[in-house]
Amino acid sequence: MEQLLKNFFLFLSKNQSLNKAAKKWGLRFGASRVVSGETIAEAITKVRELNQKGLVCTLDHLGEFVFSVEEANESADYCIKTIEAVHESKVDCNLSLKMTQLGLDISRDLCVSNMRRVLDAAKRCDNLFVRIDMEDYAHNQVTMEVLDELLLDYDNVGTVIQAYLFKAEQDIKDLKDSGVNLRLVKGAYKESPEVAFPAKADVDENYKKIIKLHLQNGNYAAVATHDDTMINYVKQLEKEFNLPRTQFEFQMLYGIRTQSQIDLAKEGYKMRVYVPYGNDWYGYFMRRLAERPANVSFVIKGMFSR
């Protein structure tokens, strides 16, 4: 049943009609539990509250289904506004974005141009770090290629490696000498067994493998997980290899396991919260439900609450 629910929510996440309708609903049906707000000001307020609890953050202006040059440029402009708001407010936060928001499905050149605009703005604002979120497998290789291009000119950019993909280990090896800051995740999209491990146990083992490999390469790792087994594994590596805590951080999603986030920060670990905001929240919300179908209960409560 859980796998059926997961597939159902992943299917819904790609429904453009529902995505369009969701923009009119506002943060309904429980979405406000995992989305910080619809405006930059609301998001900055949440980030400041999290900072006061000892947590650092990354902001993501949510967006799906960008089909025009104008929309892509507007998304880039909004990323720049977010960077400037972070800089002006002096909160401890960086930026995450998706390259499809910046026009990747329209034109690679358009996307790269917008990425450079965003990274130039980030440079002007104390060289703020920008994370390129990894999307589905169809966008994986081009994302890696664009990253390689950007790394020639920028040191404030990194991306995400998804452990459920067979190619994850090779991607880590290819980036060994780049010194790139990588977020390491299990992966949240539905992928073919031709490119991804179908079994959870295999994904977990590959996740451990790429975490260890990236850390042993001496590069910075952002370990994004809510899995206590994986968190304890990183702590074990820290002791085994005498790793400085300046070489890694933990990351979790806004609204999920908040007390665990605070506890890790109190233990002296850098704990970064992924804070999404914006009115284009539908696809993100569906993927969170797919990851944990049990959360459907708070959606049902949201549907019947004022």
C-alpha positions, 0 to 999 in steps of 0.5 A: 500500500505504501508503494502505491501511495508513493507512486500516486503522489509522484504521479500527482506531482507532475499534473500541470492542471493541479499545479496551476490550481494550487497557486490559487488555493494558497498554502492549503491542505497541510502545505504550510507545514512544509512550506514556509510562506509565499513571499520572500518576507515570510521566508526571511522571518522563518529563517530568522526564527530558525537561526535563533534556534541555532540552525542555519538555512537554505532558501528555495523559491519553489517553481515547476513547469517553466515554459517561456523565456519570460518566466525563466528570466523572472525566476532568475530575477526572483532568485536574485531578489532572494539573495539580496534579501538574505544579504540585507537581513543578515540571516545565516542562509544560502540559496537553492534553485532548480535549473529548470526554473531558469529555462533549462528545458527551453535552452541550455544557453538561456539557463547558463546565462541566468545561472551566471546572473544569479551567481554574479549577484551572489558574489556581490553579496559576500559570495553567498553559496548557491546550490543547484538542486538535482531534478529527475534523471532526464536532467541529471547529466546536463546539470552535471555538465553545466556545473563543470562549466560554472566551476571554471569561473565560480567557487560559490556553486555546488549541486546534489548527488542522488544515491539511488542512481547507479551513476552517483559513485562515478559522479563523486569520483569525477568531482574529486579534484574540484573541491565542490560542496555537494549535498548528498541525498537518497533521491525523491523522484520515480526512476527506471530500474535501468538507471536507479536502484529499485530496492531501498537496502541498495540505495541505503548502502550506496548512500553510505558509500558516496558519503564516505567517498566524498568525505575521504576525498577531503571535500565538503559534504552536506548530508541531507537525511532524516534517517537516524541510521545515516546520521549515526553513520556520519558520526561514526565516520567523524570519529573513525577518520578524525574528520573536522566538523567544518568539513560536513553538515547535516541537512533536513527539510523545513517542518520535518523532525524539528526537534532532531534538528535542534538537538543536532545543533546543540551537539555542535553540528552544523544543521541546515534547514531546507526552507522552501517558499513561494506560491508554486508549492504543489509539486514539492508538496506532492514529492514530500508526501510521496517520501512519507505517505503517512503524512497524508493524515495532516493533508486530510486535516488541512482540507477540513480546517479553516 
